[in-house]
Amino acid sequence: MFDPMSELSDESTSNESAPVEQDDKPAAQSQSGGGNGKFAQELSSVTIHARQRTFYIDLKESGHGKFFKVSEKSRGGQKTTIMFDSEDLEEFIKAFESMREFV
């Protein structure tokens, strides 16, 4: 199975307009962390500004397949990132939808 953590990079997306915005710029390649010479191509990116935090949702593709990278950056600069295979997207959507009734 594809290990999306192998594609983790230190890059940050800088999309500062509108609360939620789709980034339609051409895909760019970014060198992954780990220094193994592999590249992950960014296919799409969305930025969400929410209270004290900014969230970046990136769809990327490497030689191992497509994956999502979700990063949270607080005003203090602390950054947290999770990654998951694109094939698991429906499970994440179902989980969020099932929790919506509790909000």
The first five atom37 places (N, CA, C, CB, O) and aatype in JSON, in Angstrom:
{
  "aatype": [12, 13, 3, 14, 12, 15, 6, 10, 15, 3, 6, 15, 16, 15, 2, 6, 15, 0, 14, 19, 6, 5, 3, 3, 11, 14, 0, 0, 5, 15, 5, 15, 7, 7, 7, 2, 7, 11, 13, 0, 5, 6, 10, 15, 15, 19, 16, 9, 8, 0, 1, 5, 1, 16, 13, 18, 9, 3, 10, 11, 6, 15, 7, 8, 7, 11, 13, 13, 11, 19, 15, 6, 11, 15, 1, 7, 7, 5, 11, 16, 16, 9, 12, 13, 3, 15, 6, 3, 10, 6, 6, 13, 9, 11, 0, 13, 6, 15, 12, 1, 6, 13, 19],
  "atom_mask": [
    [1, 1, 1, 1, 1],
    [1, 1, 1, 1, 1],
    [1, 1, 1, 1, 1],
    [1, 1, 1, 1, 1],
    [1, 1, 1, 1, 1],
    [1, 1, 1, 1, 1],
    [1, 1, 1, 1, 1],
    [1, 1, 1, 1, 1],
    [1, 1, 1, 1, 1],
    [1, 1, 1, 1, 1],
    [1, 1, 1, 1, 1],
    [1, 1, 1, 1, 1],
    [1, 1, 1, 1, 1],
    [1, 1, 1, 1, 1],
    [1, 1, 1, 1, 1],
    [1, 1, 1, 1, 1],
    [1, 1, 1, 1, 1],
    [1, 1, 1, 1, 1],
    [1, 1, 1, 1, 1],
    [1, 1, 1, 1, 1],
    [1, 1, 1, 1, 1],
    [1, 1, 1, 1, 1],
    [1, 1, 1, 1, 1],
    [1, 1, 1, 1, 1],
    [1, 1, 1, 1, 1],
    [1, 1, 1, 1, 1],
    [1, 1, 1, 1, 1],
    [1, 1, 1, 1, 1],
    [1, 1, 1, 1, 1],
    [1, 1, 1, 1, 1],
    [1, 1, 1, 1, 1],
    [1, 1, 1, 1, 1],
    [1, 1, 1, 0, 1],
    [1, 1, 1, 0, 1],
    [1, 1, 1, 0, 1],
    [1, 1, 1, 1, 1],
    [1, 1, 1, 0, 1],
    [1, 1, 1, 1, 1],
    [1, 1, 1, 1, 1],
    [1, 1, 1, 1, 1],
    [1, 1, 1, 1, 1],
    [1, 1, 1, 1, 1],
    [1, 1, 1, 1, 1],
    [1, 1, 1, 1, 1],
    [1, 1, 1, 1, 1],
    [1, 1, 1, 1, 1],
    [1, 1, 1, 1, 1],
    [1, 1, 1, 1, 1],
    [1, 1, 1, 1, 1],
    [1, 1, 1, 1, 1],
    [1, 1, 1, 1, 1],
    [1, 1, 1, 1, 1],
    [1, 1, 1, 1, 1],
    [1, 1, 1, 1, 1],
    [1, 1, 1, 1, 1],
    [1, 1, 1, 1, 1],
    [1, 1, 1, 1, 1],
    [1, 1, 1, 1, 1],
    [1, 1, 1, 1, 1],
    [1, 1, 1, 1, 1],
    [1, 1, 1, 1, 1],
    [1, 1, 1, 1, 1],
    [1, 1, 1, 0, 1],
    [1, 1, 1, 1, 1],
    [1, 1, 1, 0, 1],
    [1, 1, 1, 1, 1],
    [1, 1, 1, 1, 1],
    [1, 1, 1, 1, 1],
    [1, 1, 1, 1, 1],
    [1, 1, 1, 1, 1],
    [1, 1, 1, 1, 1],
    [1, 1, 1, 1, 1],
    [1, 1, 1, 1, 1],
    [1, 1, 1, 1, 1],
    [1, 1, 1, 1, 1],
    [1, 1, 1, 0, 1],
    [1, 1, 1, 0, 1],
    [1, 1, 1, 1, 1],
    [1, 1, 1, 1, 1],
    [1, 1, 1, 1, 1],
    [1, 1, 1, 1, 1],
    [1, 1, 1, 1, 1],
    [1, 1, 1, 1, 1],
    [1, 1, 1, 1, 1],
    [1, 1, 1, 1, 1],
    [1, 1, 1, 1, 1],
    [1, 1, 1, 1, 1],
    [1, 1, 1, 1, 1],
    [1, 1, 1, 1, 1],
    [1, 1, 1, 1, 1],
    [1, 1, 1, 1, 1],
    [1, 1, 1, 1, 1],
    [1, 1, 1, 1, 1],
    [1, 1, 1, 1, 1],
    [1, 1, 1, 1, 1],
    [1, 1, 1, 1, 1],
    [1, 1, 1, 1, 1],
    [1, 1, 1, 1, 1],
    [1, 1, 1, 1, 1],
    [1, 1, 1, 1, 1],
    [1, 1, 1, 1, 1],
    [1, 1, 1, 1, 1],
    [1, 1, 1, 1, 1]
  ],
  "atom_positions": [
    [[0.84, -1.19, 0.0], [0.0, 0.0, 0.0], [0.88, 1.24, 0.0], [-0.95, 0.0, 1.21], [1.95, 1.26, 0.6]],
    [[0.42, 2.24, -0.65], [1.11, 3.51, -0.76], [1.25, 4.18, 0.6], [0.37, 4.43, -1.73], [0.28, 4.26, 1.36]],
    [[2.43, 4.67, 0.92], [2.67, 5.39, 2.17], [2.74, 6.88, 1.86], [3.99, 4.9, 2.86], [3.78, 7.36, 1.41]],
    [[1.64, 7.63, 2.09], [1.65, 9.04, 1.74], [2.65, 9.86, 2.55], [0.28, 9.62, 1.92], [3.04, 10.94, 2.11]],
    [[3.07, 9.38, 3.7], [4.03, 10.12, 4.51], [5.38, 10.24, 3.8], [4.22, 9.44, 5.86], [6.17, 11.13, 4.11]],
    [[5.64, 9.33, 2.85], [6.89, 9.42, 2.11], [6.92, 10.66, 1.21], [7.11, 8.16, 1.27], [7.98, 11.05, 0.73]],
    [[5.76, 11.27, 0.99], [5.66, 12.44, 0.12], [5.57, 13.75, 0.9], [4.45, 12.31, -0.77], [5.43, 14.81, 0.3]],
    [[5.65, 13.69, 2.24], [5.54, 14.89, 3.06], [6.66, 15.86, 2.75], [5.55, 14.53, 4.54], [7.83, 15.49, 2.76]],
    [[6.29, 17.1, 2.48], [7.31, 18.11, 2.2], [7.12, 19.3, 3.12], [7.25, 18.56, 0.73], [6.09, 19.41, 3.79]],
    [[8.1, 20.18, 3.15], [8.07, 21.36, 3.99], [7.41, 22.55, 3.3], [9.46, 21.73, 4.42], [7.43, 23.65, 3.84]],
    [[6.85, 22.34, 2.13], [6.23, 23.43, 1.4], [4.96, 23.89, 2.1], [5.93, 23.02, -0.04], [4.35, 23.12, 2.83]],
    [[4.58, 25.12, 1.87], [3.3, 25.61, 2.36], [2.61, 26.32, 1.22], [3.48, 26.54, 3.59], [3.25, 26.97, 0.39]],
    [[1.29, 26.2, 1.2], [0.51, 26.84, 0.16], [0.2, 28.26, 0.61], [-0.78, 26.05, -0.14], [-0.17, 28.47, 1.76]],
    [[0.35, 29.21, -0.26], [0.06, 30.59, 0.11], [-1.08, 31.13, -0.74], [1.3, 31.48, -0.04], [-0.85, 31.84, -1.72]],
    [[-2.27, 30.79, -0.36], [-3.46, 31.25, -1.04], [-4.25, 32.05, -0.03], [-4.29, 30.06, -1.64], [-4.95, 31.46, 0.8]],
    [[-4.18, 33.38, -0.05], [-4.69, 34.2, 1.03], [-6.01, 34.89, 0.74], [-3.68, 35.22, 1.36], [-6.4, 35.77, 1.51]],
    [[-6.74, 34.57, -0.32], [-7.98, 35.27, -0.6], [-9.18, 34.38, -0.34], [-7.99, 35.76, -2.03], [-9.1, 33.16, -0.48]],
    [[-10.29, 34.99, 0.04], [-11.57, 34.35, 0.26], [-11.51, 33.23, 1.29], [-12.1, 33.8, -1.03], [-10.48, 32.57, 1.41]],
    [[-12.6, 33.01, 2.02], [-12.6, 31.97, 3.05], [-12.3, 30.58, 2.5], [-13.93, 31.95, 3.74], [-11.57, 29.81, 3.12]],
    [[-12.86, 30.24, 1.34], [-12.56, 28.96, 0.71], [-12.34, 29.26, -0.76], [-13.71, 27.91, 0.93], [-13.19, 29.86, -1.42]],
    [[-11.21, 28.84, -1.28], [-10.91, 29.15, -2.68], [-10.28, 27.95, -3.36], [-9.98, 30.36, -2.77], [-9.4, 27.3, -2.81]],
    [[-10.75, 27.67, -4.56], [-10.17, 26.63, -5.39], [-9.01, 27.23, -6.15], [-11.22, 26.02, -6.36], [-9.16, 28.28, -6.78]],
    [[-7.87, 26.59, -6.11], [-6.69, 27.08, -6.82], [-6.6, 26.39, -8.16], [-5.39, 26.84, -5.99], [-6.35, 25.19, -8.23]],
    [[-6.82, 27.15, -9.24], [-6.83, 26.57, -10.58], [-5.54, 26.78, -11.34], [-7.97, 27.14, -11.37], [-5.51, 26.64, -12.56]],
    [[-4.46, 27.13, -10.63], [-3.19, 27.34, -11.3], [-2.65, 26.02, -11.83], [-2.17, 28.0, -10.36], [-3.04, 24.96, -11.33]],
    [[-1.77, 26.05, -12.81], [-1.2, 24.81, -13.36], [-0.5, 24.0, -12.27], [-0.23, 25.12, -14.5], [0.06, 24.56, -11.33]],
    [[-0.54, 22.71, -12.42], [0.09, 21.83, -11.44], [1.59, 22.09, -11.4], [-0.18, 20.35, -11.77], [2.24, 22.3, -12.42]],
    [[2.12, 22.07, -10.19], [3.55, 22.29, -10.01], [4.15, 21.1, -9.29], [3.83, 23.6, -9.23], [3.49, 20.48, -8.45]],
    [[5.37, 20.78, -9.59], [6.03, 19.69, -8.91], [6.76, 20.23, -7.7], [7.0, 18.95, -9.84], [7.32, 21.33, -7.72]],
    [[6.74, 19.43, -6.64], [7.45, 19.83, -5.43], [8.27, 18.66, -4.95], [6.47, 20.31, -4.32], [7.8, 17.52, -4.92]],
    [[9.49, 18.92, -4.57], [10.34, 17.84, -4.11], [9.87, 17.4, -2.74], [11.82, 18.28, -4.06], [9.57, 18.23, -1.89]],
    [[9.8, 16.11, -2.53], [9.32, 15.58, -1.27], [10.42, 15.61, -0.23], [8.8, 14.17, -1.44], [11.6, 15.69, -0.55]],
    [[9.99, 15.54, 1.02], [10.95, 15.43, 2.11], [11.6, 14.06, 2.07], [0.0, 0.0, 0.0], [11.11, 13.17, 1.38]],
    [[12.65, 13.88, 2.77], [13.33, 12.6, 2.79], [14.48, 12.53, 1.83], [0.0, 0.0, 0.0], [15.32, 11.63, 1.95]],
    [[14.56, 13.43, 0.88], [15.7, 13.51, -0.02], [15.9, 12.31, -0.92], [0.0, 0.0, 0.0], [17.03, 12.05, -1.34]],
    [[14.82, 11.57, -1.23], [14.98, 10.39, -2.07], [14.77, 10.7, -3.54], [14.02, 9.32, -1.63], [14.76, 9.78, -4.36]],
    [[14.59, 11.98, -3.9], [14.5, 12.36, -5.3], [13.13, 12.15, -5.93], [0.0, 0.0, 0.0], [12.97, 12.44, -7.11]],
    [[12.13, 11.67, -5.19], [10.79, 11.47, -5.73], [10.07, 12.81, -5.76], [10.0, 10.44, -4.89], [10.4, 13.72, -5.0]],
    [[9.08, 12.92, -6.64], [8.32, 14.15, -6.76], [6.84, 13.84, -6.61], [8.61, 14.84, -8.1], [6.36, 12.8, -7.06]],
    [[6.13, 14.75, -5.99], [4.68, 14.69, -5.91], [4.15, 15.9, -6.65], [4.16, 14.65, -4.42], [4.57, 17.03, -6.39]],
    [[3.26, 15.68, -7.57], [2.7, 16.77, -8.36], [1.4, 17.23, -7.71], [2.45, 16.33, -9.82], [0.54, 16.42, -7.39]],
    [[1.26, 18.53, -7.5], [0.04, 19.08, -6.93], [-1.01, 19.2, -8.02], [0.3, 20.47, -6.26], [-0.79, 19.85, -9.03]],
    [[-2.16, 18.54, -7.8], [-3.23, 18.55, -8.79], [-4.27, 19.63, -8.49], [-3.9, 17.2, -8.84], [-4.83, 20.23, -9.4]],
    [[-4.51, 19.87, -7.2], [-5.5, 20.86, -6.79], [-5.22, 21.26, -5.36], [-6.94, 20.31, -6.94], [-4.64, 20.5, -4.59]],
    [[-5.63, 22.48, -5.01], [-5.39, 22.97, -3.65], [-6.52, 23.9, -3.24], [-4.03, 23.69, -3.56], [-6.98, 24.72, -4.03]],
    [[-6.97, 23.77, -1.99], [-8.01, 24.63, -1.43], [-7.5, 25.15, -0.1], [-9.37, 23.86, -1.27], [-6.9, 24.4, 0.67]],
    [[-7.73, 26.43, 0.17], [-7.34, 27.04, 1.44], [-8.6, 27.46, 2.19], [-6.4, 28.25, 1.21], [-9.5, 28.07, 1.6]],
    [[-8.65, 27.15, 3.48], [-9.78, 27.53, 4.33], [-9.24, 28.35, 5.49], [-10.56, 26.28, 4.84], [-8.37, 27.89, 6.23]],
    [[-9.75, 29.57, 5.64], [-9.37, 30.43, 6.77], [-10.48, 30.3, 7.81], [-9.16, 31.93, 6.32], [-11.62, 30.66, 7.54]],
    [[-10.14, 29.8, 9.0], [-11.12, 29.57, 10.05], [-10.57, 30.05, 11.39], [-11.5, 28.08, 10.12], [-9.64, 29.46, 11.93]],
    [[-11.15, 31.1, 11.91], [-10.76, 31.68, 13.2], [-9.26, 31.89, 13.3], [-11.24, 30.8, 14.34], [-8.71, 32.7, 12.57]],
    [[-8.61, 31.18, 14.18], [-7.18, 31.35, 14.45], [-6.3, 30.44, 13.59], [-6.89, 31.1, 15.91], [-5.08, 30.41, 13.77]],
    [[-6.9, 29.7, 12.66], [-6.13, 28.7, 11.91], [-6.38, 28.83, 10.41], [-6.5, 27.29, 12.38], [-7.38, 29.4, 9.96]],
    [[-5.45, 28.3, 9.65], [-5.6, 28.19, 8.2], [-5.41, 26.72, 7.85], [-4.58, 29.11, 7.43], [-4.46, 26.09, 8.31]],
    [[-6.31, 26.19, 7.04], [-6.24, 24.8, 6.6], [-5.92, 24.77, 5.11], [-7.56, 24.04, 6.91], [-6.47, 25.55, 4.33]],
    [[-5.05, 23.87, 4.73], [-4.68, 23.66, 3.33], [-5.04, 22.23, 2.97], [-3.15, 23.95, 3.07], [-4.59, 21.29, 3.63]],
    [[-5.85, 22.06, 1.94], [-6.23, 20.72, 1.47], [-5.67, 20.58, 0.07], [-7.8, 20.5, 1.5], [-6.1, 21.26, -0.86]],
    [[-4.71, 19.68, -0.08], [-4.03, 19.49, -1.36], [-4.28, 18.08, -1.88], [-2.52, 19.74, -1.23], [-4.2, 17.11, -1.13]],
    [[-4.58, 17.98, -3.16], [-4.63, 16.69, -3.85], [-3.34, 16.59, -4.63], [-5.91, 16.55, -4.78], [-3.03, 17.45, -5.46]],
    [[-2.59, 15.54, -4.37], [-1.29, 15.36, -5.02], [-1.23, 13.98, -5.68], [-0.13, 15.52, -4.01], [-2.04, 13.1, -5.39]],
    [[-0.25, 13.84, -6.57], [-0.05, 12.55, -7.23], [1.44, 12.28, -7.32], [-0.71, 12.53, -8.64], [2.23, 13.16, -7.67]],
    [[1.8, 11.06, -7.01], [3.18, 10.62, -7.16], [3.16, 9.34, -7.97], [3.89, 10.4, -5.75], [2.11, 8.94, -8.48]],
    [[4.27, 8.72, -8.11], [4.35, 7.45, -8.82], [3.55, 6.35, -8.14], [0.0, 0.0, 0.0], [3.27, 5.32, -8.75]],
    [[3.19, 6.57, -6.88], [2.43, 5.58, -6.12], [0.93, 5.81, -6.2], [2.86, 5.59, -4.67], [0.16, 4.96, -5.74]],
    [[0.49, 6.92, -6.77], [-0.93, 7.21, -6.89], [-1.29, 8.56, -6.31], [0.0, 0.0, 0.0], [-0.42, 9.35, -5.93]],
    [[-2.6, 8.82, -6.25], [-3.1, 10.1, -5.75], [-3.32, 10.02, -4.24], [-4.41, 10.49, -6.46], [-3.66, 8.97, -3.7]],
    [[-3.1, 11.17, -3.58], [-3.32, 11.23, -2.13], [-3.67, 12.65, -1.73], [-2.08, 10.73, -1.37], [-3.38, 13.61, -2.44]],
    [[-4.3, 12.76, -0.56], [-4.65, 14.05, 0.01], [-3.69, 14.4, 1.12], [-6.1, 14.05, 0.53], [-3.27, 13.54, 1.9]],
    [[-3.34, 15.66, 1.18], [-2.5, 16.2, 2.25], [-3.31, 17.33, 2.88], [-1.08, 16.69, 1.72], [-3.59, 18.33, 2.21]],
    [[-3.67, 17.19, 4.15], [-4.44, 18.2, 4.87], [-3.54, 18.77, 5.95], [-5.76, 17.6, 5.48], [-3.09, 18.05, 6.84]],
    [[-3.27, 20.07, 5.86], [-2.38, 20.73, 6.82], [-3.14, 21.83, 7.55], [-1.14, 21.32, 6.12], [-3.98, 22.51, 6.97]],
    [[-2.84, 21.98, 8.83], [-3.4, 23.04, 9.64], [-2.25, 23.88, 10.15], [-4.26, 22.46, 10.82], [-1.26, 23.35, 10.66]],
    [[-2.38, 25.19, 10.01], [-1.35, 26.08, 10.52], [-2.02, 27.1, 11.43], [-0.57, 26.79, 9.36], [-2.94, 27.81, 11.01]],
    [[-1.56, 27.17, 12.69], [-2.13, 28.13, 13.63], [-1.43, 29.47, 13.49], [-2.02, 27.6, 15.08], [-0.39, 29.57, 12.84]],
    [[-2.0, 30.49, 14.11], [-1.38, 31.82, 14.05], [0.01, 31.8, 14.66], [-2.25, 32.85, 14.77], [0.88, 32.58, 14.25]],
    [[0.24, 30.93, 15.63], [1.54, 30.82, 16.26], [2.57, 30.13, 15.38], [0.0, 0.0, 0.0], [3.74, 30.04, 15.75]],
    [[2.14, 29.63, 14.22], [3.06, 29.01, 13.29], [3.17, 27.5, 13.41], [0.0, 0.0, 0.0], [3.86, 26.86, 12.61]],
    [[2.49, 26.92, 14.4], [2.54, 25.47, 14.56], [1.78, 24.81, 13.41], [1.96, 25.04, 15.93], [0.69, 25.25, 13.05]],
    [[2.36, 23.75, 12.83], [1.76, 23.09, 11.68], [1.56, 21.6, 11.96], [2.65, 23.28, 10.44], [2.43, 20.93, 12.5]],
    [[0.38, 21.12, 11.6], [0.04, 19.71, 11.73], [-0.45, 19.22, 10.37], [-1.05, 19.47, 12.84], [-1.19, 19.93, 9.68]],
    [[-0.03, 18.03, 9.97], [-0.4, 17.5, 8.66], [-0.84, 16.05, 8.77], [0.78, 17.61, 7.68], [-0.24, 15.25, 9.48]],
    [[-1.92, 15.72, 8.05], [-2.31, 14.32, 7.88], [-2.36, 14.05, 6.38], [-3.69, 14.0, 8.57], [-2.56, 14.97, 5.58]],
    [[-2.18, 12.79, 6.01], [-2.23, 12.4, 4.61], [-3.02, 11.1, 4.51], [-0.8, 12.23, 4.02], [-2.96, 10.25, 5.4]],
    [[-3.77, 10.96, 3.41], [-4.49, 9.72, 3.18], [-4.67, 9.49, 1.69], [-5.86, 9.74, 3.89], [-4.69, 10.43, 0.9]],
    [[-4.79, 8.22, 1.32], [-4.96, 7.83, -0.08], [-6.28, 8.38, -0.63], [-4.92, 6.3, -0.24], [-7.26, 8.48, 0.11]],
    [[-6.31, 8.73, -1.89], [-7.53, 9.26, -2.51], [-8.66, 8.23, -2.48], [-7.25, 9.69, -3.95], [-9.83, 8.6, -2.46]],
    [[-8.32, 6.96, -2.47], [-9.35, 5.92, -2.43], [-10.12, 5.94, -1.11], [-8.72, 4.54, -2.64], [-11.2, 5.35, -1.02]],
    [[-9.59, 6.6, -0.08], [-10.26, 6.67, 1.22], [-11.11, 7.93, 1.38], [-9.23, 6.62, 2.33], [-11.7, 8.13, 2.44]],
    [[-11.19, 8.77, 0.36], [-11.93, 10.03, 0.45], [-13.38, 9.82, 0.85], [-11.85, 10.77, -0.86], [-13.89, 10.54, 1.71]],
    [[-14.06, 8.87, 0.24], [-15.48, 8.63, 0.54], [-15.7, 8.32, 2.01], [-16.01, 7.49, -0.32], [-16.7, 8.75, 2.58]],
    [[-14.8, 7.57, 2.63], [-14.93, 7.26, 4.06], [-14.81, 8.52, 4.91], [-13.86, 6.23, 4.48], [-15.53, 8.67, 5.89]],
    [[-13.9, 9.42, 4.54], [-13.77, 10.69, 5.27], [-15.03, 11.53, 5.1], [-12.53, 11.47, 4.79], [-15.52, 12.12, 6.06]],
    [[-15.56, 11.59, 3.88], [-16.78, 12.36, 3.63], [-17.94, 11.79, 4.44], [-17.13, 12.35, 2.12], [-18.68, 12.55, 5.06]],
    [[-18.1, 10.48, 4.44], [-19.17, 9.84, 5.22], [-19.03, 10.15, 6.71], [-19.17, 8.33, 5.0], [-20.02, 10.42, 7.38]],
    [[-17.81, 10.11, 7.22], [-17.57, 10.38, 8.64], [-17.96, 11.82, 8.98], [-16.1, 10.13, 9.0], [-18.62, 12.05, 9.99]],
    [[-17.57, 12.78, 8.15], [-17.93, 14.18, 8.4], [-19.44, 14.38, 8.3], [-17.21, 15.11, 7.4], [-20.02, 15.1, 9.12]],
    [[-20.08, 13.76, 7.31], [-21.52, 13.9, 7.17], [-22.26, 13.31, 8.36], [-21.99, 13.23, 5.88], [-23.27, 13.87, 8.8]],
    [[-21.78, 12.19, 8.89], [-22.45, 11.58, 10.04], [-22.28, 12.43, 11.3], [-21.9, 10.17, 10.28], [-23.11, 12.35, 12.2]],
    [[-21.23, 13.23, 11.37], [-21.0, 14.08, 12.54], [-21.71, 15.43, 12.43], [-19.51, 14.31, 12.72], [-21.87, 16.13, 13.42]],
    [[-22.15, 15.78, 11.23], [-22.79, 17.07, 11.0], [-24.0, 17.28, 11.92], [-23.22, 17.19, 9.55], [-24.23, 18.4, 12.38]],
    [[-24.77, 16.24, 12.18], [-25.97, 16.39, 13.0], [-25.66, 16.76, 14.45], [-26.77, 15.1, 12.98], [-26.55, 17.21, 15.17]],
    [[-24.43, 16.59, 14.89], [-24.05, 16.91, 16.26], [-23.49, 18.32, 16.4], [-23.02, 15.91, 16.74], [-23.21, 18.77, 17.52]],
    [[-23.34, 19.02, 15.29], [-22.75, 20.37, 15.33], [-23.84, 21.4, 15.57], [-22.0, 20.69, 14.02], [-23.56, 22.59, 15.63]]
  ]
}
